């Protein structure tokens, strides 16, 4: 006699056992491709790629990026040549345009699309389908009640459920009438909207990266900027950008106001930076006045002009040894600290018989009791110009570009004092200094301010923002909408069974919903 507890079940009744995965080497190319696509388009892969993309973006916020801060990148490489060389080789100075970040980005985009498209089809079929059949044993469901119902219990229950926005299906089976009701279809819609918005955001960002550009230019107050390639000090752009994408506008810097805190608390902290400008939006257009402030950019045909920084430009005139003007005009000095102690270089390559050059420090507020070139306050209350002088034989022009903020001392000799120390001198506005041996003079005439403008064009920005807002709305729908099923069965003896089931974990209120439905059919 066979023990029933250990008897082997017939094959048709044996439980399903997990299949052993097929050997990848035995798969045909088409099957292998289908397997790779299935893995790539799984939600687990999409979430993993999203997490990897978030991790990959971290270096972009910790390491200076060449498109935004090229000067900081150069300084980092100079100070850390070995580490900087490694960072540059693997693209950590340009994280968001590097090949490896682009690969993660594209894989995430493909994975999301592959996840979403099948789910849209499933959701469309679910919307067309009727509520499911009534379970045979209603008492096994989480919330259950049995009451003595009215003769029109089904009609009353139908009216109650439709008032609560349920889709209702009436079922006749085995001499009993039942209702199957369901609501919460918009929860999955919100989930799909969120994921579609994420795809739209990725596409919007990609559009901005490919077709957008960002550049910066230093413009002295009283000067102007025209939006063409030759006017930029630095420019980064996407792969599909051309100079034809530049809007042909001009901005004239009429005036610039900088105010700083002069009280005992937060002395020297900025209070106001305002540039009054005249804008010509296109050739032949009427000039119109406007204002650019920090965080309030000027917008022209989708292009934004930001006020990014400011500083001082001492006005100097250099006469050479023959008495001719070798250089005259403002020279941009770059601030080195919060009090705007600024460094700069004055070059007079056309001076004769020797070319002349000067390294200088501009101090907006010079201490009266200290000869050190450091500023006490960022505003110009006691401006002075500290200089070192160099001379050398004329150099043949090669046409190679040269950094205007640094001095190439090849072929130059520094002027020295009688004691052998480097010649250093300081000038107030209107003062001049004669170089040794009658080689020329330099006159400090005063200063004017300069502003640093950032011009950026990011197509797809509005669409990206809209997708972000729509995605948040979709996420709220998926979090707060409660998908729920309720059933009502009226027996021939007048009893009515009422039950329900939540389709999402952690929901509350199911017992109350079943109780309200039961009360609506009571005698």
C-alpha positions as CSV (number, residue, x, y, z in Angstrom):
1,X,0.0,0.0,0.0
2,X,1.5,3.3,-1.1
3,X,1.9,6.1,1.4
4,X,-0.1,9.0,0.0
5,X,2.1,11.6,1.7
6,X,5.2,10.4,-0.2
7,X,3.7,9.2,-3.4
8,X,4.9,10.7,-6.6
9,X,2.3,12.9,-8.3
10,X,1.4,12.2,-11.9
11,X,3.3,14.4,-14.3
12,X,0.4,16.6,-15.1
13,X,0.0,17.5,-11.4
14,X,3.7,18.0,-10.6
15,X,4.5,21.6,-9.6
16,X,6.5,23.7,-12.0
17,X,10.2,23.7,-11.4
18,X,12.5,26.5,-12.3
19,X,14.1,25.9,-15.7
20,X,17.8,25.7,-15.9
21,X,19.0,28.7,-17.9
22,X,20.1,27.9,-21.4
23,X,23.8,28.0,-22.2
24,X,24.4,31.4,-23.9
25,X,26.9,29.8,-26.3
26,X,24.0,27.5,-27.6
27,X,21.8,30.5,-28.4
28,X,21.5,31.6,-32.0
29,X,22.4,35.3,-32.8
30,X,18.8,36.2,-32.9
31,X,18.0,34.6,-29.6
32,X,21.1,36.2,-28.0
33,X,19.9,39.6,-29.3
34,X,16.4,39.0,-27.9
35,X,17.9,38.0,-24.6
36,X,20.1,41.1,-24.4
37,X,17.1,43.3,-25.4
38,X,15.0,41.7,-22.6
39,X,17.7,42.3,-20.0
40,X,18.2,45.9,-21.2
41,X,14.5,46.8,-21.2
42,X,13.8,45.3,-17.7
43,X,12.8,47.7,-15.0
44,X,15.6,46.4,-12.8
45,X,18.1,47.5,-15.5
46,X,16.5,50.9,-15.9
47,X,16.8,51.5,-12.2
48,X,20.4,50.3,-12.1
49,X,21.3,52.6,-15.0
50,X,19.5,55.5,-13.3
51,X,21.5,54.9,-10.1
52,X,24.8,54.6,-12.1
53,X,24.0,57.9,-13.9
54,X,23.5,59.6,-10.6
55,X,26.8,58.3,-9.3
56,X,28.6,59.3,-12.6
57,X,27.3,62.8,-12.2
58,X,28.9,63.3,-8.8
59,X,32.4,64.1,-10.2
60,X,30.8,66.9,-12.2
61,X,29.9,68.7,-9.0
62,X,33.2,68.0,-7.2
63,X,35.7,68.6,-10.0
64,X,35.9,71.8,-11.9
65,X,34.4,71.4,-15.4
66,X,36.1,72.9,-18.5
67,X,32.9,74.2,-20.1
68,X,32.1,76.2,-17.0
69,X,35.4,77.0,-15.3
70,X,38.3,76.6,-17.8
71,X,40.6,78.7,-15.7
72,X,40.1,76.5,-12.6
73,X,40.8,73.4,-14.8
74,X,44.1,74.9,-16.0
75,X,45.1,75.8,-12.4
76,X,44.1,72.3,-11.2
77,X,46.3,70.6,-13.9
78,X,49.2,73.0,-13.1
79,X,49.1,72.3,-9.4
80,X,48.4,68.6,-9.8
81,X,50.0,67.5,-13.1
82,X,49.8,63.8,-12.6
83,X,46.3,63.7,-11.1
84,X,45.1,66.4,-13.5
85,X,46.5,64.4,-16.5
86,X,44.6,61.3,-15.4
87,X,41.3,63.3,-14.9
88,X,41.7,64.8,-18.3
89,X,42.4,61.5,-19.9
90,X,39.2,59.9,-18.6
91,X,37.1,62.9,-19.2
92,X,36.4,64.0,-15.6
93,X,36.9,67.7,-16.5
94,X,34.0,67.3,-19.0
95,X,31.8,64.7,-17.3
96,X,28.5,65.5,-19.0
97,X,29.9,65.3,-22.5
98,X,32.3,62.4,-22.0
99,X,31.8,59.2,-24.0
100,X,31.2,57.1,-20.9
101,X,28.6,59.4,-19.5
102,X,26.9,59.6,-22.9
103,X,26.9,55.8,-23.1
104,X,25.1,55.6,-19.7
105,X,22.7,58.3,-20.8
106,X,21.8,56.6,-24.1
107,X,21.5,53.1,-22.5
108,X,19.1,54.6,-19.8
109,X,17.1,56.3,-22.5
110,X,16.7,53.1,-24.5
111,X,16.0,51.0,-21.4
112,X,13.2,53.4,-20.3
113,X,11.6,53.4,-23.8
114,X,11.8,49.6,-23.9
115,X,10.1,49.4,-20.5
116,X,7.4,51.9,-21.2
117,X,6.1,50.9,-24.6
118,X,5.0,47.4,-23.6
119,X,3.4,48.8,-20.4
120,X,1.4,51.3,-22.5
121,X,-0.1,48.4,-24.5
122,X,-0.9,46.5,-21.3
123,X,-2.5,49.6,-19.8
124,X,-4.6,50.2,-23.0
125,X,-5.9,46.7,-22.8
126,X,-6.7,47.0,-19.1
127,X,-8.7,50.2,-19.8
128,X,-10.8,48.4,-22.4
129,X,-11.4,45.3,-20.3
130,X,-14.3,44.9,-17.9
131,X,-13.9,44.4,-14.2
132,X,-12.8,40.9,-13.3
133,X,-15.2,38.0,-12.4
134,X,-16.5,37.8,-8.9
135,X,-14.4,35.3,-6.7
136,X,-16.2,32.2,-5.6
137,X,-15.3,32.5,-1.9
138,X,-15.7,36.1,-1.0
139,X,-15.2,35.5,2.7
140,X,-11.5,34.8,2.2
141,X,-10.7,38.3,1.1
142,X,-9.2,40.8,3.6
143,X,-12.4,42.9,4.2
144,X,-15.7,41.0,4.3
145,X,-19.3,41.6,5.5
146,X,-22.6,39.7,5.2
147,X,-25.8,41.6,5.7
148,X,-29.6,41.2,5.2
149,X,-30.1,43.2,2.0
150,X,-33.0,45.0,0.4
151,X,-34.9,43.5,-2.5
152,X,-33.2,46.1,-4.7
153,X,-29.8,45.6,-3.1
154,X,-28.0,45.2,-6.5
155,X,-29.5,48.5,-7.8
156,X,-28.6,50.3,-4.7
157,X,-25.1,49.0,-4.7
158,X,-24.7,49.9,-8.3
159,X,-25.8,53.5,-7.6
160,X,-23.4,53.7,-4.6
161,X,-20.4,52.4,-6.5
162,X,-20.9,54.7,-9.5
163,X,-21.2,57.6,-7.2
164,X,-17.8,56.7,-5.9
165,X,-16.4,56.6,-9.5
166,X,-16.2,52.8,-9.8
167,X,-16.5,50.9,-13.1
168,X,-19.3,48.4,-12.4
169,X,-20.0,45.1,-14.1
170,X,-23.2,43.1,-13.4
171,X,-22.8,39.3,-13.4
172,X,-25.5,36.6,-13.3
173,X,-24.2,33.2,-12.2
174,X,-25.7,30.1,-10.5
175,X,-28.9,31.8,-9.6
176,X,-27.2,34.7,-7.9
177,X,-26.5,38.2,-9.0
178,X,-23.2,39.9,-8.3
179,X,-21.4,43.1,-9.0
180,X,-17.7,43.5,-9.8
181,X,-16.4,47.1,-9.4
182,X,-13.0,48.6,-9.8
183,X,-11.4,52.0,-9.7
184,X,-7.9,53.5,-9.6
185,X,-7.0,53.1,-13.2
186,X,-5.3,56.5,-13.2
187,X,-2.6,55.2,-10.8
188,X,-0.9,53.3,-13.6
189,X,-1.5,56.3,-15.9
190,X,0.4,58.5,-13.5
191,X,3.2,55.9,-13.4
192,X,3.4,55.9,-17.2
193,X,3.3,59.7,-17.3
194,X,6.1,59.9,-14.8
195,X,8.3,57.6,-16.9
196,X,7.4,59.3,-20.2
197,X,8.3,62.6,-18.6
198,X,11.6,61.2,-17.6
199,X,12.3,60.2,-21.2
200,X,11.2,63.7,-22.3
201,X,13.5,65.3,-19.8
202,X,16.4,63.1,-21.1
203,X,15.6,64.1,-24.7
204,X,15.3,67.8,-23.7
205,X,18.7,67.7,-22.0
206,X,20.2,66.0,-25.0
207,X,18.8,68.6,-27.3
208,X,20.4,71.4,-25.2
209,X,23.7,69.6,-25.1
210,X,23.8,69.0,-28.8
211,X,22.5,72.3,-30.1
212,X,23.2,74.7,-27.3
213,X,26.2,76.8,-26.4
214,X,27.6,78.9,-23.6
215,X,30.3,81.6,-23.8
216,X,31.7,84.4,-21.7
217,X,33.3,87.7,-22.5
218,X,34.7,90.6,-20.5
219,X,33.4,93.9,-21.6
220,X,34.7,97.3,-20.2
221,X,32.0,99.7,-19.1
222,X,31.4,102.0,-22.0
223,X,32.2,99.2,-24.5
224,X,29.9,96.7,-26.2
225,X,29.5,93.1,-27.1
226,X,28.3,91.7,-30.4
227,X,27.1,88.1,-30.5
228,X,29.7,86.6,-32.9
229,X,32.5,84.1,-32.4
230,X,35.3,86.7,-32.4
231,X,33.8,88.5,-29.3
232,X,34.0,85.6,-27.0
233,X,36.9,85.0,-24.5
234,X,35.7,81.4,-24.2
235,X,33.0,79.4,-25.8
236,X,31.7,75.8,-25.4
237,X,29.1,74.3,-27.7
238,X,27.3,71.1,-28.6
239,X,28.3,68.9,-31.5
240,X,25.5,70.2,-33.8
241,X,26.1,73.9,-33.0
242,X,27.3,76.2,-35.8
243,X,28.0,80.0,-35.8
244,X,24.7,80.4,-37.8
245,X,22.9,79.6,-34.5
246,X,24.1,82.8,-32.9
247,X,21.5,85.4,-32.6
248,X,22.8,88.7,-34.2
249,X,22.3,91.0,-31.2
250,X,24.5,93.6,-29.6
251,X,24.7,94.8,-26.0
252,X,26.3,98.1,-25.0
253,X,27.4,98.5,-21.3
254,X,26.3,102.1,-20.5
255,X,26.9,102.0,-16.8
256,X,27.7,99.5,-14.0
257,X,26.8,100.0,-10.3
258,X,28.4,98.0,-7.5
259,X,27.6,98.5,-3.9
260,X,29.1,96.8,-0.9
261,X,28.2,96.6,2.8
262,X,30.0,99.4,4.8
263,X,28.5,98.7,8.2
264,X,30.2,96.9,11.1
265,X,28.5,93.6,10.2
266,X,29.4,91.8,7.0
267,X,31.7,94.6,5.9
268,X,32.5,94.3,2.2
269,X,29.7,91.9,1.4
270,X,28.1,92.7,-2.0
271,X,24.7,94.5,-1.9
272,X,24.0,95.4,-5.5
273,X,25.4,94.7,-8.9
274,X,23.5,96.3,-11.7
275,X,24.4,96.9,-15.4
276,X,22.5,99.5,-17.4
277,X,22.7,98.4,-21.0
278,X,21.4,99.3,-24.5
279,X,20.3,96.4,-26.5
280,X,20.1,96.1,-30.3
281,X,18.2,92.8,-30.9
282,X,19.1,92.6,-34.6
283,X,20.8,94.7,-37.3
284,X,18.6,97.7,-38.1
285,X,16.5,97.4,-35.0
286,X,15.9,100.3,-32.7
287,X,18.2,100.4,-29.6
288,X,16.3,100.0,-26.3
289,X,17.5,100.4,-22.7
290,X,17.5,97.5,-20.3
291,X,19.0,96.3,-17.0
292,X,21.0,93.2,-16.2
293,X,21.2,92.1,-12.5
294,X,22.5,89.0,-10.8
295,X,19.9,86.2,-11.2
296,X,17.9,88.5,-13.6
297,X,19.4,87.9,-17.0
298,X,18.6,89.7,-20.2
299,X,16.7,87.4,-22.7
300,X,16.9,88.0,-26.4
301,X,15.2,85.5,-28.8
302,X,15.8,82.6,-26.4
303,X,19.4,83.6,-25.6
304,X,20.1,84.6,-22.1
305,X,22.8,87.2,-21.1
306,X,23.8,86.8,-17.5
307,X,25.9,89.2,-15.4
308,X,28.5,86.8,-14.1
309,X,31.2,89.0,-12.6
310,X,33.0,92.3,-12.5
311,X,36.3,94.0,-11.8
312,X,38.6,96.9,-12.5
313,X,40.5,97.9,-15.7
314,X,43.2,100.6,-15.0
315,X,43.6,103.1,-17.9
316,X,47.3,103.5,-18.7
317,X,49.3,105.2,-21.4
318,X,52.8,103.9,-22.3
319,X,55.3,106.1,-24.2
320,X,58.3,104.4,-25.6
321,X,61.9,105.6,-25.7
322,X,61.2,107.6,-28.9
323,X,58.3,109.5,-27.3
324,X,55.6,107.6,-29.3
325,X,52.5,106.2,-27.7
326,X,53.0,102.5,-27.6
327,X,49.9,101.6,-25.7
328,X,46.9,103.5,-24.4
329,X,43.6,102.3,-23.0
330,X,42.0,100.2,-20.2
331,X,43.7,96.9,-19.3
332,X,41.6,94.2,-17.6
333,X,42.9,93.1,-14.2
334,X,41.4,89.9,-12.7
335,X,40.4,89.9,-9.0
336,X,42.3,87.5,-6.8
337,X,40.4,87.9,-3.5
338,X,37.1,89.1,-2.0
339,X,38.5,92.7,-1.7
340,X,39.3,92.8,-5.4
341,X,43.1,92.9,-5.2
342,X,43.6,92.3,-8.9
343,X,46.4,91.1,-11.1
344,X,47.1,92.1,-14.7
345,X,49.6,92.5,-17.5
346,X,50.3,95.6,-19.6
347,X,52.0,94.8,-22.9
348,X,53.5,97.3,-25.4
349,X,55.1,95.1,-28.1
350,X,55.3,98.0,-30.5
351,X,57.5,100.1,-28.3
352,X,60.9,101.1,-29.6
353,X,63.8,100.8,-29.3
354,X,62.8,98.1,-26.8
355,X,59.4,96.5,-26.4
356,X,58.0,97.1,-22.9
357,X,55.9,95.0,-20.6
358,X,54.6,95.5,-17.0
359,X,53.2,93.1,-14.4
360,X,50.9,94.9,-12.1
361,X,48.5,94.7,-9.1
362,X,45.6,97.0,-8.9
363,X,44.4,97.8,-5.3
364,X,41.0,99.4,-5.0
365,X,41.5,100.5,-1.4
366,X,45.2,100.8,-0.5
367,X,46.1,100.9,3.2
368,X,47.7,104.2,4.1
369,X,50.2,102.7,6.5
370,X,51.3,99.6,4.6
371,X,53.3,99.3,1.4
372,X,52.0,95.8,0.7
373,X,49.7,95.7,-2.4
374,X,46.6,94.4,-0.8
375,X,43.1,95.9,-0.7
376,X,41.1,96.6,2.5
377,X,37.7,96.9,0.7
378,X,36.3,95.9,-2.6
379,X,35.2,99.4,-3.6
380,X,37.7,101.9,-5.0
381,X,38.2,104.3,-2.1
382,X,42.0,104.7,-2.5
383,X,43.0,103.0,-5.8
384,X,46.7,102.5,-6.6
385,X,48.6,100.6,-9.3
386,X,51.7,98.6,-8.3
387,X,54.0,97.7,-11.2
388,X,57.1,95.8,-12.2
389,X,58.7,96.7,-15.6
390,X,60.4,94.6,-18.3
391,X,62.1,95.4,-21.6
392,X,63.5,93.4,-24.4
393,X,64.4,93.5,-28.1
394,X,61.5,93.7,-30.6
395,X,60.0,90.4,-31.4
396,X,58.9,89.1,-34.8
397,X,55.1,88.8,-35.0
398,X,54.1,85.1,-35.5
399,X,50.4,85.5,-35.4
400,X,50.1,82.9,-32.6
401,X,47.5,83.8,-30.0
402,X,48.8,84.9,-26.6
403,X,47.2,85.0,-23.2
404,X,46.4,88.6,-22.3
405,X,46.3,87.9,-18.6
406,X,49.9,86.4,-18.3
407,X,53.3,87.6,-19.4
408,X,55.6,85.4,-21.5
409,X,59.0,86.6,-20.2
410,X,61.0,84.9,-22.9
411,X,63.4,87.5,-24.3
412,X,62.5,90.0,-21.6
413,X,64.7,91.5,-18.9
414,X,63.4,92.9,-15.7
415,X,64.4,96.4,-14.7
416,X,66.5,96.4,-11.5
417,X,67.3,99.0,-8.9
418,X,70.9,100.2,-8.1
419,X,71.0,97.6,-5.3
420,X,70.1,94.8,-7.7
421,X,66.6,94.4,-6.4
422,X,63.7,94.3,-9.0
423,X,62.4,97.7,-9.8
424,X,58.9,98.2,-8.3
425,X,56.8,101.4,-8.2
426,X,53.3,102.5,-7.4
427,X,51.1,105.1,-9.1
428,X,48.1,107.1,-8.1
429,X,45.7,108.4,-10.7
430,X,47.4,111.0,-12.9
431,X,51.0,110.0,-11.9
432,X,53.7,108.9,-14.3
433,X,56.9,106.9,-13.9
434,X,60.0,107.3,-16.1
435,X,61.8,104.1,-16.9
436,X,65.6,103.9,-16.5
437,X,67.9,104.9,-19.4
438,X,65.2,107.0,-21.1
439,X,63.4,103.8,-22.3
440,X,60.0,105.4,-21.9
441,X,57.3,106.3,-19.4
442,X,54.0,104.9,-18.1
443,X,51.1,107.0,-16.9
444,X,48.2,105.7,-14.7
445,X,45.2,107.8,-15.7
446,X,42.5,106.2,-13.6
447,X,40.3,103.2,-13.8
448,X,37.0,102.0,-15.2
449,X,35.0,98.9,-14.4
450,X,34.5,95.8,-16.5
451,X,31.7,93.2,-16.4
452,X,31.8,89.6,-17.4
453,X,28.9,88.5,-19.4
454,X,27.8,84.9,-19.9
455,X,25.8,84.3,-23.0
456,X,23.9,80.9,-23.2
457,X,21.4,79.3,-25.5
458,X,19.8,76.0,-24.4
459,X,17.1,74.8,-26.7
460,X,14.7,72.4,-25.1
461,X,14.9,74.1,-21.7
462,X,11.2,75.0,-21.6
463,X,10.3,71.4,-22.7
464,X,12.5,70.0,-20.1
465,X,11.0,72.1,-17.4
466,X,7.5,71.2,-18.5
467,X,8.4,67.5,-18.5
468,X,9.7,67.9,-15.0
469,X,6.5,69.4,-13.8
470,X,4.3,66.9,-15.6
471,X,6.5,64.1,-14.2
472,X,6.0,65.3,-10.6
473,X,2.2,65.4,-11.2
474,X,2.3,61.9,-12.6
475,X,4.4,60.7,-9.6
476,X,1.7,62.2,-7.2
477,X,-1.0,60.4,-9.1
478,X,0.8,57.1,-8.8
479,X,1.4,57.7,-5.0
480,X,-2.0,59.0,-3.9
481,X,-4.6,57.2,-6.2
482,X,-5.9,54.0,-4.6
483,X,-6.6,51.1,-7.0
484,X,-9.3,49.1,-5.4
485,X,-11.8,46.3,-6.2
486,X,-15.2,45.7,-4.5
487,X,-17.6,42.9,-5.0
488,X,-21.3,42.5,-4.1
489,X,-23.2,39.2,-4.3
490,X,-26.9,38.9,-3.6
491,X,-28.2,35.4,-2.8
492,X,-31.7,34.1,-3.3
493,X,-32.4,34.0,0.5
494,X,-31.9,37.8,0.7
495,X,-28.4,37.9,2.2
496,X,-25.8,40.1,0.6
497,X,-22.1,39.5,0.7
498,X,-19.8,42.5,0.4
499,X,-16.0,42.4,0.2
500,X,-13.0,44.2,-1.3
501,X,-9.4,44.1,-2.1
502,X,-6.7,46.8,-2.5
503,X,-4.4,46.3,-5.4
504,X,-1.5,48.2,-3.7
505,X,0.3,47.5,-0.5
506,X,0.1,49.8,2.5
507,X,-3.3,51.2,1.7
508,X,-5.9,52.1,4.3
509,X,-9.6,52.6,4.3
510,X,-10.6,49.3,2.7
511,X,-12.7,48.2,5.7
512,X,-14.5,51.6,5.7
513,X,-15.3,51.3,2.0
514,X,-16.7,47.8,2.4
515,X,-18.7,49.0,5.5
516,X,-20.2,51.9,3.5
517,X,-21.1,49.6,0.6
518,X,-22.8,47.2,3.1
519,X,-24.8,50.0,4.7
520,X,-26.1,51.1,1.2
521,X,-27.9,47.8,0.7
522,X,-29.2,47.2,4.3
523,X,-33.0,46.6,4.7
